[in-house]
Amino acid sequence: MLLELKRLSVPPGQRVLLHEVNWQEFELILDELGEHRSARIAYDNGILEIMTPLPEHEAAKEIIGDLVKALLEELDIEFLTLGSTTFKNQVMFKGIEPDQCFYIQNELAIRGKKRLDLTVDPPPDLALEIDITSRTHPSIYQALGVPELWGFEQGKLQINLLQADKYVVSTNSLIFPEIPLVEAIPQYLEQSRTAGRNTTIKAFRQWVRKLAGDS
């Protein structure tokens, strides 16, 4: 299988599914693929998906991630972002690489750790998935216990909150309950395509400061 993976080429926007992959094979495949790669993986009870994102997927991921970072900084909330880190739980036979993820409430619990083990460590507080290529696996995030999952698809932001082990769509973020992000994130992402990244982030920061000052 490893020899086959070396020959594997997944075009941007496409995915490959491997069936009957046991946990040891999954770990070997992760090692073979390496950390510095464009492909993303998802593993669910023996089925492994390997997907290569489109360029527009990566652009949206970066801008939305930067907006969340700016929001956390303006609200003076400590956080740690781990990008597309592989999160896995051998007991559950689950593994996922979000487009972006944040430790916020649980930042202190994992601060300084070089490796995470979700059988003992908490999952990210917030995960982001850009769904341009229909690659979102809410069932994996649910099983891993990620409290908040944002999905961005076709210009719209959907906020999913974990309640009784199931995601429920919400109009507000649990982490940022006073900020109307469902409307704001798509607007500022669209603005970045014409005004540029720095101008957009600066405008977003000013908007957050005004909201914080009015509240």
VENPEJO-V275473 format. One record per pair of residues at least 6 apart in sequence whose C-alpha atoms are under 8 Angstrom apart, sorted by sequence separation. I is the first residue (numbers start at 0). J is the second residue. If there is no record, write none. Layout:
[[I/J] [I/J]]
This chain:
[[9/15] [41/47] [42/48] [71/77] [87/93] [88/94] [109/115] [128/134] [129/135] [150/156] [151/157] [160/166] [161/167] [171/177] [172/178] [40/47] [41/48] [71/78] [87/94] [128/135] [149/156] [150/157] [159/166] [160/167] [171/178] [191/198] [40/48] [41/49] [86/94] [87/95] [140/148] [149/157] [150/158] [159/167] [160/168] [171/179] [172/180] [191/199] [40/49] [85/94] [86/95] [149/158] [150/159] [159/168] [160/169] [170/179] [171/180] [190/199] [39/49] [40/50] [85/95] [86/96] [148/158] [149/159] [158/168] [159/169] [171/181] [38/49] [39/50] [85/96] [109/120] [137/148] [147/158] [148/159] [157/168] [158/169] [170/181] [38/50] [39/51] [84/96] [85/97] [108/120] [109/121] [147/159] [148/160] [157/169] [158/170] [160/172] [187/199] [38/51] [39/52] [83/96] [84/97] [108/121] [147/160] [157/170] [158/171] [160/173] [37/51] [38/52] [83/97] [146/160] [147/161] [158/172] [37/52] [82/97] [83/98] [135/150] [146/161] [82/98] [83/99] [105/121] [145/161] [187/203] [25/42] [82/99] [83/100] [144/161] [81/99] [82/100] [105/123] [80/99] [81/100] [82/101] [105/124] [126/145] [80/100] [81/101] [102/122] [103/123] [104/124] [125/145] [128/148] [130/150] [131/151] [141/161] [144/164] [80/101] [81/102] [102/123] [103/124] [122/143] [124/145] [125/146] [126/147] [127/148] [128/149] [129/150] [130/151] [131/152] [25/47] [79/101] [80/102] [101/123] [102/124] [103/125] [122/144] [123/145] [124/146] [125/147] [126/148] [127/149] [128/150] [129/151] [130/152] [131/153] [142/164] [22/45] [78/101] [79/102] [100/123] [101/124] [102/125] [122/145] [123/146] [124/147] [125/148] [126/149] [127/150] [128/151] [129/152] [141/164] [158/181] [4/28] [21/45] [78/102] [79/103] [100/124] [101/125] [125/149] [127/151] [141/165] [157/181] [20/45] [78/103] [100/125] [101/126] [141/166] [147/172] [156/181] [1/27] [5/31] [19/45] [20/46] [77/103] [78/104] [100/126] [117/143] [147/173] [155/181] [156/182] [1/28] [4/31] [18/45] [19/46] [20/47] [76/103] [79/106] [99/126] [100/127] [4/32] [18/46] [78/106] [88/116] [90/118] [98/126] [99/127] [156/184] [9/38] [17/46] [18/47] [77/106] [86/115] [87/116] [88/117] [89/118] [97/126] [98/127] [99/128] [137/166] [156/185] [1/31] [16/46] [17/47] [86/116] [87/117] [88/118] [97/127] [98/128] [155/185] [16/47] [17/48] [79/110] [86/117] [97/128] [98/129] [154/185] [16/48] [178/210] [15/48] [16/49] [14/48] [15/49] [14/49] [15/50] [64/99] [14/50] [86/122] [13/50] [14/51] [12/50] [13/51] [60/98] [11/50] [12/51] [13/52] [60/99] [9/49] [11/51] [12/52] [9/50] [10/51] [11/52] [12/53] [9/51] [11/53] [11/54] [39/83] [95/139] [94/139] [95/140] [93/139] [44/91] [45/92] [44/92] [43/92] [44/93] [93/142] [42/92] [43/93] [93/143] [42/93] [43/94] [91/142] [41/93] [42/94] [41/94] [42/95] [40/94] [41/95] [40/95] [41/96] [88/143] [40/96] [87/143] [39/96] [22/89] [60/127] [60/128] [60/129] [22/92] [59/129] [56/129] [56/130] [56/131] [53/131] [53/132] [52/132] [50/134] [41/136] [43/139] [66/184] [13/132] [12/132] [63/184] [63/188] [62/188] [59/188] [62/191] [69/200] [73/204] [62/196] [66/200] [69/203] [70/204] [73/207] [65/200] [69/204] [73/208] [66/203] [70/207] [74/211]]
